Amino acid sequence: MSDDATRDLSHSRSIEVAASPEAVYDLVSDVTRTGEWSPVCRECWWDEGATGKVGDVFTGRNVLPERTWETRCTVIAADRGRAFGWEVGDRYVRWLYSMEPIDAGTRLTEAWEFLPNGIAMFHERYGSDAEAEIAKRIDLAHTGIPATLTAMKRIAESA
C-alpha cells in the first residue's frame, strides 16, 4: 500500500452546530436514528437490551447499489456531551463523534479510521480485489462524513 493510501486510512471533519454538546450527543448516540443522516447506514438497532453504554453492541444495516450488509458494532466511548463512538466487527473500523463547546453551540467532529484488522479482513475476503474494495471504503468515508455532519447539523438545529 502506498504512503498516500496509508494516510487515507483515517479521516475527520468538523462542523459547528447551534445546539448544546449534550443535545448533540443525545442525537448522535441514538443509533436508532442513524438512517436519518448516514448516506450508507440505513438503520441501526440495539442488540441484547443495550442502551448505549461502553461495551454495548448494536447492529447496523448498510446499503449500497451493489450490495446490502449488516455489521455488529461495539460502543467504545459514551461520555454525554463529549464523545460517542464504536468499533465495527472485530476492530475493523472505528467511528468517533466528539463534541466541543463553542460560543455558537458545539463543534461536532466525526472521525473514521480503517484499522489493521479491517485491512487484513478485506485482504482475506476480497483477495486480489482487496485494494480496490479498501479504496471504495476510503472514498465512502471521505464523501460520507461531510454529508453526515451536514444532516446532523440540520436535524440538531431544527429540534
Number of C-alpha atoms within 10 A of each C-alpha: 6 7 7 8 13 10 9 17 19 18 16 16 14 18 16 19 24 19 20 21 23 17 18 28 24 15 17 22 23 15 19 17 15 22 17 15 22 18 18 19 19 18 19 21 19 18 14 9 10 14 16 21 15 16 14 18 23 23 19 22 17 18 15 11 6 5 7 12 10 14 13 18 26 22 23 20 21 20 16 16 18 18 23 25 23 24 22 21 17 13 15 18 20 21 21 19 24 23 27 15 17 15 9 11 17 26 21 26 18 22 18 22 19 23 18 13 14 19 18 13 15 19 16 11 12 14 11 11 11 17 16 12 17 19 14 12 15 20 12 13 23 17 12 17 22 16 14 20 22 16 16 22 19 14 15 18 14 9 8
